Each structure stands twice: as C-alpha cells, then as structure tokens.
Amino acid sequence: MYKMLVLDLDGTLLDDYKEIPAKNVEAIERLYDDFGIIPVIATARPLEVARYIANKGGRAFQTYIIATNGAIVLDLTSEQYLMNRSLEHKQIERLIGLCKEKGLEYEFMTIKCEVADAKYSYRRVVDPMYDNMGIAFNYQNDLEEYISKINEPIPLFAVNGTVEELGECYKELKMIPGLQISKPCIRTTPEKDSEGKIKTLAYYDIMQEGVTKASAITTLAEYLGIKKEEIIAIGDGGNDVEMFEVAGLKIAMKNGVEPLKEMADVVTLRDNNKGGVGLTLDSLHRQLQSRARINHKINGQTTIKPVIKTTIPDDEIEL
C-alpha cells in the first residue's frame, strides 16, 4: 500500500498560472481520506512559497514540506525542521567570485524568496507565483551588498548561462568543497542571439553536499517509518530525477523532460494545465479500490497487491 505522495510544484501540481487545478486537489484529498496517503510538496522553490501553495491546497497538504530542492524539510503541524541545511558563507563567496570571473548570471534563495540580479531581469519570463502571493519578485541591483546585509541563510544558489558556458565552468564549480550541483536545467528565456534566434539558457541548482529532493524524501520517510516501495513521486523536470530513484511508483508529466519519462512507470495522459496529476491519481484511486475488494489474507493480516504499470487503464495514462 502506498503511504506518501511526493509532488513537484512547477509543471506538475501547478498549471502555468501557478494555481492548483481543482481536479488535482480533489484527487489528492480522496487518496488522503480513503487510503491515508500523505501528500508532500517537494520543490526547488523557497519554503514560504511552498507553504503558500500548501495553504492553497487545503487540509490534505497541512503535513510536510520539502523546499529548496531538499535543503529544508518542515513538519507543518509542529513547525519542526526535520532538515535545514544552508550553504556556508565561504562557499557563497567562492561561487560569486567564479560567476564574476566567468561573466555568469547568478541568483539565490532565502527561506522567504528568490533573489535575482536586476540587470538580467529581461531574461526571465513573467512568473505569476509572486503576483498570486501579492508580492513583487525580489530584484536587486547589487547582490553582493544585499547578501552582506540580510544576514539570512541561503539554502540554494543558482548559476545561469548557456549550456556551453555551464559546461566550461563545471570543473571549477566541482573544486569548491562541499557542494551538491544539479544536472543542467533548461531555462525558458526571451533572450535572442546576434542572429535573432532564441538562446538556450540553463542553470545549475547548487546546495550543500548531499542535499537533493531524494535525500529529503529519504529523511522524511525514515522519520515516518515509510518504505521506498510505499512512496509515489510525480515530477516533470531534471531536478526530479533523483526523486524518482527513491520512489516505488514513478509518475512523469506529459510535459516533462524525456530523461524523466524514460525512468517513469507512468506518463500522464494530460499535461499540468489540464489536470494531468488529478486524472492519473483518480485512476490510481480506482485501482486501489479494486484491490481493496480482493484483499488477500496473509499471516492474519490484510494486504493489497501493489499497483503496477500495466494495471493502470491505458485510456487515461500513456504507458
């Protein structure tokens, strides 16, 4: 039986307007109410953004949050941190120094918000998340000065550039001790090159060594006494690959990246804008109900056979 449902936010639980489709909320609540499957947000977003979405999601989401790619795991019921690992000051100094040397854009996250360089604002597409929250995106004219004044922990630092630029600086990033560097993630941008073609920009998410969504999920699962095979994970992006490695049922979004789809047990029939999560979880709910009717008695205990890839209706899910 599944006990935990881990959900990425952008491109997965949320539509492109950064809202949760009602179908997603309804399906998640049914799994929570009928089978006790705990939904857990797992995002690269800051903690307070994840908390905002949890509040929007309703009662089923008032349990645990994984934020900033796994650097933070919070028990919402007690406000207790099960994990809280930020970058060290000397690591941040070296990262900034390398970005300045290579002419690369960088940004970072505090617990509250994302902070980016104002002179690169043209590279960012409009993010409705902060509009929905009623706050402005935090652009700064001098990031170094801002860091020196805020005296806040920074759990995630991002280095941005073209794929080629990131490849060239990777070895030097690896020379900074104690860092966890994500795979390159493609970044949507309106910037064009000298020939008028859209540039392909990407970024590395950088955290403390050992910090990933996977390590956070493992920490939470151990805390709750949940096994790997009892975890469902749903995602769409490159930073969800590690999350899939610690899940028993791996669900990739139709709009997800190809490497993630290749790892998945199931690919949703619909994308994040059409309630792909909700449609798939409705199918899972029916499967669990069906299995519950044919429970087998083993050693005096009731068990339910696990849902596997081939049993989910192919009229609803691409296999």
Secondary structure, 3 states (H helix, E strand, C coil): CCCEEEECHHHHHCCCCCCCCHHHHHHHHHHHHHHCCEEEEECCCCHHHHHHHHHHHCHHHCCEEEEHHHCEEEECCCCEEEEECCCCHHHHHHHHHHHHHHCCEEEEECCCCEEEEHHHHHHCCCCHHHHHHCCCCEEECCHHHHHHHHCCCCCEEEEEEEHHHHHHHHHHHHCCCCEEECCCEEECCCCECCCCCECCEEEEEEEECCCCHHHHHHHHHHHHCCCHHHEEEEECCHHHHHHHHCCCEEEECCCCCHHHHHHCCEEECCCHHHCHHHHHHHHHHHHHHHHHHCCEEECCEEECCCCCHHHCCCCCEEC
